[in-house]
């Protein structure tokens, strides 16, 4: 076989190996057999929620296991066709099989991404908060740009976006905002974006057209369902209500009462002002608080919990996960993975998949980009 085809075959084999390792085929096969047995129980649907969760797990495992088997079989068939075509001098067969290999590589890449989204909470919807850092109007405008970026990303992927809280800046931009992104694996994708984001540009608010650096932070936590039990003592929670009048944000209700809940032991606070009644806002705020505390528990299980939390609490130099440079050149660079692009307009319009996939792969497969230098 030609060197190019051999390289393509080897890349597919390596990807399949990573998929098998990530899925733990032996363990998953045993679990699937267990689920198939449980599915035969006539009393299963006495508890519809439990039954639905079991069937979802079963379907997911079946698809993953059968997918790996299908890829391995197709790879074997394509290699056989190439060898046969070369032996008989039939270039048409070789070209056809090579094209099939290229399509197979795309299929493996898709399954790799799906395999990365296998965390405990990845399947859930997601809350996403944006907070402006120090710097007044500059950082507040940057926070609004980030909010738009994530909204565009979500809409492009067919996710539903709901604004739960938005506090406008004095002159421009926003001080903070919270949105709920609903769709399959929304949290699994968005969790890669948590941290501090740095912008470098010629300020549109500076009459002297000087270059400014701004920071804003992004926090992400899952919208948990009834299968996740988070017990919170009401005595540990302080409730504050306030009118949602004033600026309030263009996407949220400005006239009814807003609710802020503060979990005293952890200091975690959530705000909801989207509903038309204080009762609805209070219920939504409790859901958000449970989700935040659950996300904290998830973080404790991760090796980089301390670094992740530090990135959220200090919005400034040394904590950024990604830099967006618009002047004097165009560059967006992720400081965790080293992934970079000069298509700054595309990124700010929501083209984030390359960054998200690289971060997911780094977490799932233990890869590292080494020391990544920031951009000026």
C-alpha positions in Angstrom: 0.0 0.0 0.0 1.1 3.6 -0.6 2.5 5.4 2.4 -0.5 7.8 2.5 -2.9 4.9 2.7 -0.8 3.2 5.3 -0.8 6.3 7.4 -4.5 6.7 7.1 -5.1 3.1 8.2 -2.7 3.5 11.2 -4.5 6.7 12.3 -7.9 4.9 12.2 -6.5 2.0 14.2 -5.1 4.3 16.8 -8.4 6.1 17.1 -10.3 2.8 17.5 -7.8 1.8 20.2 -8.5 5.0 22.1 -12.3 4.4 21.7 -12.0 0.8 23.0 -9.9 2.0 26.0 -12.2 4.9 26.8 -15.3 2.7 26.6 -13.7 -0.2 28.4 -15.2 -2.7 26.0 -15.1 -5.7 28.4 -16.8 -3.8 31.3 -19.3 -2.2 28.9 -20.3 -5.5 27.4 -20.9 -7.0 30.8 -23.0 -4.0 31.8 -25.0 -4.2 28.5 -25.8 -7.9 29.3 -27.0 -6.8 32.7 -29.2 -4.1 31.3 -30.7 -6.5 28.7 -31.7 -8.8 31.6 -33.2 -5.9 33.5 -35.2 -4.8 30.5 -36.9 -8.1 30.4 -38.4 -7.6 33.8 -42.2 -7.0 33.4 -42.2 -4.8 36.5 -39.6 -2.4 35.1 -42.1 0.3 34.0 -43.7 0.4 37.4 -41.1 3.1 37.9 -41.2 5.0 34.6 -38.3 7.4 35.5 -36.0 4.6 36.5 -37.0 2.6 33.4 -36.4 5.5 31.0 -32.9 6.1 32.5 -32.1 2.4 32.2 -33.2 2.2 28.6 -31.3 5.4 27.7 -28.1 3.8 29.1 -28.8 0.5 27.3 -29.3 2.3 23.9 -26.1 4.4 24.4 -24.0 1.3 25.2 -25.5 -0.7 22.3 -24.7 2.2 19.9 -21.1 2.6 21.2 -20.3 -1.1 21.2 -21.9 -1.8 17.8 -20.2 1.3 16.4 -16.8 0.1 17.3 -17.5 -3.3 15.8 -18.8 -1.7 12.6 -15.7 0.5 12.2 -13.3 -2.4 12.8 -15.2 -4.5 10.2 -15.3 -1.7 7.6 -11.6 -1.1 8.1 -10.8 -4.7 7.5 -13.0 -4.7 4.4 -11.4 -1.6 3.0 -7.9 -2.9 3.5 -8.9 -6.1 1.8 -10.3 -4.2 -1.2 -7.1 -2.1 -1.5 -4.9 -5.2 -1.4 -7.1 -6.9 -4.0 -7.1 -3.9 -6.3 -3.3 -3.5 -6.1 -2.8 -7.2 -6.8 -5.0 -7.0 -9.9 -3.8 -3.6 -11.0 -7.3 -2.1 -10.6 -6.7 1.5 -9.7 -10.4 2.2 -9.6 -11.0 -0.2 -6.8 -8.0 1.2 -4.9 -9.3 4.8 -5.3 -12.8 3.8 -4.2 -11.5 2.0 -1.1 -9.3 4.9 -0.2 -12.3 7.2 -0.3 -14.1 4.8 2.0 -11.2 5.0 4.4 -11.4 8.8 4.5 -15.1 8.6 5.3 -14.4 6.0 7.9 -11.9 8.3 9.6 -14.6 11.0 9.8 -16.9 8.5 11.4 -14.3 7.5 14.0 -13.7 11.2 14.7 -17.4 11.7 15.4 -17.5 8.7 17.7 -14.4 9.9 19.5 -16.2 13.2 20.4 -19.3 11.3 21.5 -17.1 9.0 23.7 -15.6 12.1 25.4 -19.1 13.1 26.6 -19.6 10.3 29.0 -19.2 12.1 32.3 -21.8 11.7 35.0 -23.5 15.0 34.2 -22.6 15.5 30.6 -26.0 14.6 29.2 -27.7 17.4 31.3 -28.8 20.8 30.2 -26.5 23.6 31.4 -26.5 26.9 33.2 -23.8 29.3 32.0 -22.9 32.5 33.9 -20.8 35.4 32.6 -19.2 37.9 34.9 -17.3 41.0 34.0 -13.9 41.5 35.6 -12.4 44.7 36.9 -12.2 47.5 34.3 -15.6 49.0 34.1 -17.1 49.5 30.7 -14.3 47.6 28.9 -14.8 44.4 30.8 -18.6 44.8 30.8 -18.6 45.1 27.0 -16.3 42.0 26.8 -18.7 40.1 29.0 -21.6 40.9 26.6 -19.5 39.7 23.7 -18.9 36.4 25.4 -22.6 36.0 26.2 -23.4 36.6 22.5 -20.7 34.1 21.5 -22.1 31.3 23.7 -25.7 32.1 22.6 -24.7 31.9 18.9 -22.8 28.6 19.6 -25.9 27.1 21.3 -28.3 28.3 18.6 -26.1 26.9 15.8 -26.2 23.5 17.5 -29.9 23.5 17.9 -29.9 24.1 21.6 -32.6 26.2 23.3 -31.4 29.3 25.2 -33.3 31.0 28.1 -32.1 34.1 29.8 -32.5 33.8 33.6 -30.7 36.9 34.9 -28.9 39.8 33.2 -27.5 42.9 34.9 -26.5 45.7 32.4 -23.4 47.9 32.7 -23.7 51.6 33.4 -22.6 52.7 29.9 -22.4 49.5 27.8 -22.2 45.7 28.1 -23.3 43.7 31.1 -22.0 43.2 34.7 -23.3 39.6 34.7 -25.8 37.3 33.1 -27.1 33.7 33.5 -28.6 31.6 30.7 -29.9 28.1 30.6 -28.8 26.1 27.5 -31.0 23.1 26.9 -30.1 20.2 24.6 -28.4 16.8 24.6 -25.0 16.9 26.2 -25.2 20.7 26.6 -23.2 20.6 29.9 -20.7 18.1 28.5 -19.7 20.6 25.8 -20.0 23.9 27.8 -18.1 22.7 30.9 -14.9 23.1 28.8 -15.5 26.9 28.7 -15.4 27.5 32.5 -12.6 29.9 33.4 -11.3 33.4 32.7 -11.3 34.8 29.1 -9.0 37.6 28.1 -9.5 40.1 25.4 -6.9 42.4 23.8 -8.2 45.1 21.4 -8.3 48.8 20.4 -10.9 50.1 22.8 -14.0 51.6 21.1 -14.6 53.6 24.3 -11.1 55.2 24.2 -10.9 58.5 22.3 -7.2 58.0 22.0 -7.6 54.5 20.4 -5.3 52.8 22.8 -5.0 49.0 23.2 -6.8 47.6 26.2 -6.8 44.2 27.9 -10.1 43.1 29.5 -11.1 40.0 31.5 -14.4 38.2 32.1 -15.1 34.9 33.7 -17.4 32.1 32.6 -19.0 29.6 35.1 -20.8 26.5 34.0 -22.9 24.0 36.0 -25.4 21.3 35.0 -29.2 21.5 35.3 -29.8 18.4 37.3 -32.9 16.2 37.2 -34.7 14.3 39.9 -32.3 11.4 39.7 -29.7 13.6 41.4 -30.4 14.1 45.1 -28.9 17.3 46.6 -30.0 17.9 50.2 -29.8 21.5 51.3 -30.9 22.7 54.7 -33.2 25.7 54.4 -31.5 27.2 57.5 -28.2 27.3 55.5 -29.8 29.5 52.8 -30.4 33.2 53.0 -33.2 34.5 50.7 -33.2 38.1 49.4 -35.9 39.6 47.2 -35.6 42.7 45.2 -37.4 44.5 42.5 -36.2 43.9 39.0 -36.7 47.4 37.8 -34.0 49.7 36.3 -31.8 48.4 33.5 -32.2 44.8 34.3 -31.1 43.5 31.0 -33.0 43.3 27.7 -33.9 39.6 27.9 -35.4 39.4 31.4 -38.4 40.6 33.2 -37.9 44.1 34.6 -41.0 44.6 36.7 -41.6 41.6 39.0 -39.7 40.5 42.0 -36.3 38.9 41.6 -34.9 36.3 44.1 -31.3 35.8 45.3 -30.4 32.7 47.3 -27.1 32.5 49.2 -25.8 29.2 50.5 -24.1 30.4 53.7 -21.6 27.4 54.2 -20.2 27.7 50.7 -20.9 31.3 49.8 -22.5 30.2 46.6 -25.2 32.7 45.4 -27.7 32.5 42.6 -30.1 35.1 41.2 -33.2 34.6 39.1 -35.4 37.4 37.7 -36.8 35.8 34.5 -40.1 34.7 35.9 -43.3 36.7 36.1 -43.8 35.9 39.7 -41.7 35.7 42.8 -42.8 32.1 43.4 -41.5 31.0 39.9 -38.3 32.9 40.4 -37.8 31.3 43.8 -38.4 27.8 42.5 -35.9 28.4 39.6 -33.3 29.8 42.0 -33.5 26.7 44.2 -33.0 24.5 41.1 -30.0 26.7 40.2 -28.6 26.4 43.7 -28.9 22.7 43.8 -27.1 22.5 40.4 -24.3 24.8 41.6 -23.7 22.6 44.7 -23.8 19.5 42.6 -21.2 21.0 40.2 -18.9 21.7 43.2 -19.1 18.0 44.2 -18.3 17.0 40.6 -15.3 19.3 40.6 -14.0 17.8 43.8 -13.7 14.5 41.9 -11.6 15.9 39.2 -7.8 16.1 39.5 -7.7 19.8 38.5 -10.4 21.0 40.9 -8.2 23.5 42.7 -7.0 25.1 39.5 -10.5 25.3 38.0 -11.9 26.9 41.1 -9.0 29.4 41.3 -9.7 30.4 37.7 -13.2 31.3 38.6 -12.4 33.3 41.7 -9.7 35.6 40.3 -10.7 37.3 37.1 -7.3 38.6 35.9 -3.8 37.9 34.8 -2.4 34.4 35.2 -5.8 32.7 35.4 -7.1 33.0 31.9 -7.9 29.8 29.9 -8.1 31.6 26.5 -6.9 34.8 25.0 -8.6 36.7 22.2 -6.3 39.2 20.5 -8.0 41.5 17.9 -5.1 44.1 17.7 -2.5 44.4 16.3 -3.1 41.0 14.8 -5.9 38.4 14.9 -5.5 35.4 17.1 -7.5 33.3 19.5 -5.4 30.9 21.6 -6.4 28.3 24.2 -3.8 28.2 27.0 -4.7 24.7 28.1 -4.4 22.8 24.8 -2.4 25.2 22.6 -5.2 25.2 20.0 -5.2 28.5 18.1 -6.9 30.2 15.1 -6.7 33.5 13.3 -10.4 33.4 12.5 -11.4 35.6 15.5 -14.6 36.7 13.8 -15.7 33.0 13.5 -14.9 32.3 17.1 -16.7 35.3 18.4 -19.7 34.2 16.3 -19.8 30.9 18.2 -17.4 28.6 16.3 -16.0 26.9 19.4 -16.1 23.2 18.6 -12.4 22.9 17.9 -11.5 24.4 21.3 -14.1 22.3 23.1 -13.1 19.0 21.4 -9.4 19.6 22.3 -10.2 20.2 25.9 -12.4 17.2 26.1 -9.7 15.0 24.6 -7.2 16.4 27.0 -9.4 15.5 30.0 -10.5 12.1 28.7 -7.2 10.7 27.4 -4.8 12.4 29.7 -3.0 14.2 26.9 -1.2 17.4 27.6 0.0 20.4 25.5 2.9 21.1 27.8 3.6 24.7 28.6 1.6 27.0 26.3 2.7 30.6 26.0 0.1 33.3 26.1 -0.2 35.8 23.2 0.5 39.5 23.7 
